[in-house]
Amino acid sequence: MIEERLSTAGEDLLTISGLTKAYPGVVANDHVSFSIRPGEVHALLGENGAGKSTLVKMIYGLVKPDAGTMTFKGLPYAPLEPRAARAAGVAMVFQHFSLFEALDVAENIALGMENPPKMRDLAARIREVSENYGLPLDPDQLVGDLSAGERQRVEIIRCLLQNPKLLIMDEPTSVLTPQEVAILFQTLEKLRGEGCSILYISHKLEEIRALCDHATVLRLGKKVATCNPRQETARAMAEMMVGEVLHVPQKAPRVPQDVALEIEALDVPARTAFGTSLKSINLSVQKGEILGIGGVAGNGQEELCAVIAGEILVPADKVRLGGRAIGDQSPNPRRALGLLSAPEERLGHAAAPDMSLTENALLSGSAREGLERNGMIDWRKTRDFAKRIIQEFDVRTPSAATAARALSGGNLQKFVIGREILQRPSVLVVNQPTWGVDASAAASIRQALLDLAAEGAAIVVISQDLDELMEISDRFAALNEGRLSAPVNAAGLTVDQIGLMMGGAHDLEPAQMGHP
């Protein structure tokens, strides 16, 4: 736990007064006011759709407010574009990286600078700053060859080269191992000590409690609370966000059952130059069991999910469903047999962006929900299915006719997960089930997965949220560079042990894993 520190004395660095932004049918921010002091780490909390993204976009110059004012370093502040925000001293590390894999680190950083120096000078500066802040980077290395944690370093160093006074970070630890999180926190502590303020957005409330001095809580676009996170429990902060008592997922006792899904001695070459090859994958999941698979992004998660779903075909006997060889079957035959999937990428993979929610319900639910017959679509039945998903998974949307791209990321995630769960799969593989989802919705999704397993389904959950995996998994395995560790019982695993597994220590002695 990081020791409590007082913010640097003096006037506020950033003051927001009555900031308001409305879109057709929704007020994203409704007269929001708060301030950030120099050298303070300030959390911005709220469930999906609370207005966090819109607010930081206004601070960073991506969105123009309808009303309200901001001051920065005591002067009026109203950036019309990110360039103006950066010039004033505001930098932002986005949740999803904006990097070109075919370019090296220095070239990517140069693209984000107004007047980049000569590449030799820039490379030297990158080395100097990265070493100074404990985030070593090789400026000559291709970004496509970097791990997710190293890619985040590129984005952070790009910001630090601007000498910011305020650094905005959106879900910065979602792609990091526990050891990398510790390194990042040390970097943020150093920045705070130098007087840089940090506006920190995260759904990981224990991180907020460890790192942040103050928190502003948004709900439905309005500021509803401020608090000192170190004086609150994670559950109390979650309940501030949702305005009600938070449901805690309940896990039922499990008894061993027959194996539902098996993968044996599977090798799959990388599909792209920057993809990951799967090497000697062995996996089995019983009926009623949840197998949690952790790992830093880019270590083979997408490839493994695609193999199970049937998007990557392999020899038939390499994948077996209830003893039946299905490795050479495509997704639709597998779905008919009860093997369903929810991939990580919501828009474009799990959902067609410009299609309505009703049409997206049809795309994966046609066979198991009987939504078409003799080549004719039963639209009434399809709409009813979409409405049932919306109702049972609390998807915030005007109607089932709304296009998928119009939903917030968290609400689209609820729709995608709900669509698969309501089809009663016998086997479900889901990659990042609660990515970008608020605490209340995440608890609901996890409970739905636990309930599905209690009904006898075998579930593979691939996630970078270790708390999530420990909460719902019966067994845990880790992916590293395309290799899957031998699964171990999830009960009793420590964060350090999990971090070692994610880092490639797949051959630890049983005693090291906390098991006899």
N, C-alpha and C positions, 0 to 999 in steps of 0.2 A: 504494500500500500504506500502510495506517495504521501509524504507528510504534508499537512495543511500549511499553506503559505498565504500571506496577505498580498493582495494586489498592490502594485506600485501606487504610492500616493500621488495625488494631483488631479487635474481636471480629466473629464472623460475623453477617451480617444474618439469614439463614435457615439453619437446620440441620434436615435430614431424617434421621431415625434409624429404620431397619428398617421403612419404610413398605410395607405389603402390602395388596393388593386382589385378590380372586378373584371370578370370575364362573363360572356353571355351565360346567364343562369346560375352563376356562382360568384360569391365574394371571396377571393383567395386570401386577402389580408384586409382586416377590418379595424382601422385605427390602431395599429400596433405601435407601441412605444416601449423602448428600453435603451440602456446604454452599456457600453463596454469600456472598461478602464484600461490604461496602459499596463502591459505585463500581465493581463488577466486571461485565463482560459475560460471562456463563456460557452456553456452548452445551449443549443437550441433544440428543444424537444417537442414532439408532437406525433400523433398517429398519421397514417397516410391521408393526404388531403387536408392536413391541418394548416398548410400554407408555408411550410419551411422553405421549400424550393423557390417559390415565388419571392419570398422575402430576401433570400441571399442573392437571387438574380437581380433584384433592385439595387442591393448594395454593390454588386459587381458590375452594374451597368448593362445587363442583358435585357432588363425589363424596365420600362418607365412607369413610375407610380402615378395613380390618378389623383392622389391627394397626400398631404403630409410633407414633412421636411426631414433632412438629415444634415448633421454637421460632422465634420471630420477634422480633428486637431484644432477645434475651435472655429473653423471656417465653414460657410455653407458648402454643402456637398451634394451634387446632383449629376452623377456621371451619365453621359448619353451613350457610352459604349465601354466595353471592357478596357480598351486602351486608355481611356480617361481615368478609370478606376486604378489601373496599374500605375499610371503616372502619379496619382495621389498617394500611393503607398498601400493599395489593397491588392492582394493576390489570392488565388483560389485553386485548390486541388480538388478536381471533380471526382465523383465516385467512379465514373467510367472513363478510362484513360483515352486521351486523344494523341496517340503515337503512331508513327509509321514504322512497321516492322522491318521493312527493307532498308531503312536508314539507320545510321549509328546513333549513339547517344548524343554526341555533340551536334549532329545535324538536326536531330529532333528538337533540341533545346534552342538552337539558332532560329528555327522556324517560329518560335514563340516570342522572339525578341524584336523590339522595334528597330534597333540599330545594332545588329550583332557584330562583334569584333572579328578579326581574322580567326580562322578555325584553330590555328595553333595557340593563339592567346586564349580563346574560349576553352579549349581543352585543358589548358593549365589552370584556368579559373575553376572549371568544374572539379578537377582533382583537389584543388585547394579547399573549396567550399564543402565538398562532399566529405573529405577527411575531417575537416573542422567540426562538422555536425554529426560525425559518427555514422555517415551513410555512404561508404565508399562506392565509387562508380568508376568504370573504365570508359572514358569518353569515346574510345574507338570501337567499342563492342556493338554489334548489331542488336537493335531492340528486340528483334524476333527471337534472339537467343537468350533473352533475359527471363528470369522468373517473374511472377506477378509482383512479388515484393520488391524486386529490383526495378521493375517498371514504375512502381509507385515512387521509388527514390528519384527517378528521372523527373517526374512531375514536381516533386518537392524541391529538388535542386533548381529546376527551372524557375520556381517561385522565389527561392532564397536568393538567386542571383539578382533579383529586383530590389533587395533590401527592404522587404515590406514592413509596414507598421502594423498591419492587420492581415492575418492569414486565415482564410476560410477553408475548412476541411470537411468534406462530405463523406461520411462512412469510411474513414481512412483505414480501418483495421479489418475490413471484410475479406481481404485477400492475403492476410498475413498469418504466419504461424505464431504461437505464443511467444517464442523467442524474438521474432521480428517485431511483435507488438511492444515488447520491452525496450527494444532499440529505438523504436519510433517515439515512445514516451520519453526516453532520455533526450532525444532531439528536441521534443516540444518543451521539455523542462529547460533546456539550454536557451531556446528562443525566448521563453518567458523571462528567464533571468536577464536577457539582453533588452527587455522592455517591449518585445513584440507581443501583441495581443493575438489570441486565437479564438475564432468562432467555430465551435466543434459540434458537428451534427452526427449523431450515432443512435442506433436502436439498442446498443449494448450498454445497458444502464449501469452495470458494475464498472465499466470503463469510465463512465461519466462520474461516478462516485469517487473513483481513484484519482482522476485527473483534473476535474473542473472546479473552479472557484465559485461560480454562480451558474444558475440555469434559468432560462426563460421558457415557459411552457405555453405552446399554442394549441388551441382546440377550435376546429371549424373556422379558422382564419383569425381568431381573436386571442390576445394574450390573456390567459386565465390564471397564471401563477408564476411566481419567482421563488427560488429556493436556493439554499446552500446544499448541494448534492451530498456532501459528506455528513450532513445531519439528517439525511433521509434514507430510507431503504429503497432498493430498486423497485420493489412492489409499490411503495407509496408514490414514487414518481410516475410509474406506469398508470396508477389510478388517477393521478392528476391529469395525465394525457387523455384518458378516455372518459373521465367523469363518472366512473362507477367502480365497484369492487371488481378486481381482475380475477377472472377464472384461471385456476391453476390446473393444467392438464393432469389427469389421473391415469396411472398405468396399471392395468390389471395383471395379476399373476399369469405366467405363461407356462404351459406344459409342452414338452417336446412332441413334435408331430412329424409327419412324412416330409421329405424334401420336395419343395415345389419348383425351385429353379436351381440349375447347376451349370457352371461353366468350367471346362477342364482343359488345362494346358493350352491356353489360347494365346496366340501371337498374331498381332495385327500391325502391319506397317503404317507409318504416318501417312495421312491422306494429302497433306500439304507440306511445304518446306519448313513451316514453323509449327507443324502439328506434333503430336506425341505418339510414339509407337507403344502398343501394349505388349508386354513381355511376360510370358508364362503365367497368365492369369488363371487362378483357381478360385472358385467361389461356389458356395452352396447356401441356400436360404430355405428354411423350413416354413411350412404353413403356420401362420400366426406369429411369425418372427419379424422383427425389424432389424436389418443389418445396416449399421451406419458406416459410411465411408467418408473419411476426412482427407484433406490434402490441400495444399496451396494451389490456386488456379493454374491451369496449364500443365498439370502432371498426368493427364489422361482421363480426366473426369468426363469430358464431352464424348470422347471416343468410347469409353466403357458404356455410357448411357446409350450411345448409338448402336453398339453391338447388341445390347439387351433388347432394345426397341425394334431392331431389325432394319435400321437405316444403314448399317454396315453388315453385309452378308459374309458369313464364314462357313467352313465345312459344317454340314448338318449336325454331326455329333458333338460339336464343340459347345453348343448351347442346347440344354434339354429342359423342357417344361413338363413337370410331372412325369419324367422319364421318357418323354417323346422328343426326338431330335428335331429341332426347329431352326438350327443355325443358318440354313439357306432360305428361310422364309422371310418375306418382306413384312412391313408393319401391319398391313391390313389383315392378313391371315393370323398373325399373332394376336391382334386385338380380338378377332373372332374367338380365339381360344382362351382369352381372358388375360393376356399380358398387355398391360397398358403403360404409358409413359408420359411424363411431363418434363420436357427439356428445360435447360436453364434460360435460354434466350426467349423472352416472352413474345416480343413483336417480330414477326417474320418466320418464326420456327414453331412456337407453341400456338400462336394465333396469327391470322392474316390481318394486317393492320387496317385495311380499308373495308373489310367485311364486317357486318353487324355481329353482335354477340349471338344472335340466333343462327346466323350462317356459320359462325365458328363452332357453335354447339353441334351443328350438323357434321362438320368436317371430321371430327373424331368419334362422335357418338352414333353415327348412322347405323352401324351393324348391331351393336349391343342394345341400343334403345329402339330399334325397329322404326327408324325415321324415314325409311324409303321402302317402297315395295314395287316390284316389277318396273324399276327404273323411274318411278314417280315419287317425288318428295312429299311427305305428309307435313305440310308447313304448320298446321295447327299443333300437331304433336311435337314438332321441333321447337316451336315458340314456347310450348308448355315446359319442355325440358330446359330451355334457356332460362325461363322465369324461375324454375325450381332451383337452378344453380344460384341465381341472383339472390333469391330469398334465403336459402339455407346457408349460404356462405357470406351473406351481408355485403354483396357487391354494390358499392355506391355508384349508381348510374341512372340517368333519366329513364331509360327503358331498355328492353332487349333489342331494340332496333338501333341502338347507339353503336357506332363503329368502335372496334377494339382500340384503335389508336387514340380515341378521345378519353379513355380511362386513365387514371393515374396508374403508375407502375404497380403499386400495392393492390389496387382493386382489380387490375387485370390478372395479377398473380392469384388472387382469391378465385377468380372465375376459372382460370386454367386448372388449378388444383381441384376445385369443386367439380368441374366437368369430368375429370378422370375418376374421382372417388365415387361419384354418384352412379357410375357405370358398373359398380360392384366387381372390380377386377379380382382375379385369383392371384395375380402377381402385379405389383406396381413398382416401377422405378421412377424416382423423382429427383431431379437435380436442382438444388437450391430451393427447397419448398417455400421458405419464408424470406427470400432475398428482397430487401427493400420494403418489408411489411412491418407495420407497427406492432407494438407489444401485444395488444388485444387480439389483433387478427392473427398474429403468429401463434398465440396460445390456442386459438380456435383451429387453425390448420393442424397443429401438432396433435390436438385432441382428436381431430377427425382421422388422422393417420393411426393413432393408437386404437381408436374404435374399429377402424378397418382391419387392423391386425387381430384384434380381439374376436372379430367375426371369422378369422381363419385365413385372411390374405397374407401372402408373403410380400414384404416391402423392402426395397433397397432405397435408402435415403443417402444421396450424395450431397454433402454440405461443407461449407467453410466455417459454419457457425458451430464451434465445438460445444458450447453450452446446449445448443439444440440437440446435437447428436447424443450427448450424455443423458439428456432428459428423456429421450424416447427410444434409444437403441437398446437391444438385447445384447448384441455383439458389435464390436468396432474393429475396422480395418483401415489402413492408410494407403493412399496412392502416392508414389514418389517416382518420377521419371518413368511412368508407365508400368511400374511393378506394384503389385498389391500385397501388402503384408498378410500374414496369417491372422485371421480374425481372433480376437480375444474377448472375454466377457467385459461388457462396458462397466459393470458395477465395480467400483473401487479404483478405476483408472485415475491417475493424477494428470494435471495439465502438463507437467514436465514429461511424463511418459508419453502422452499423446504427441507432444511437440517432437520428441525424439523419433517416434514412428513416422510422423509427417516429414521429418528431415531425412528419412531413408534408413533409420536403424530398425530394420525389419526382423533382425535375428536376435533380439534381446532374449536373455534367459527368462523362463517363466517367473522367477523370483523378482526380476527387474520390472516385470509387468504387473506386480502385485497379486500374482496367483501362485498357488502351491505347485 
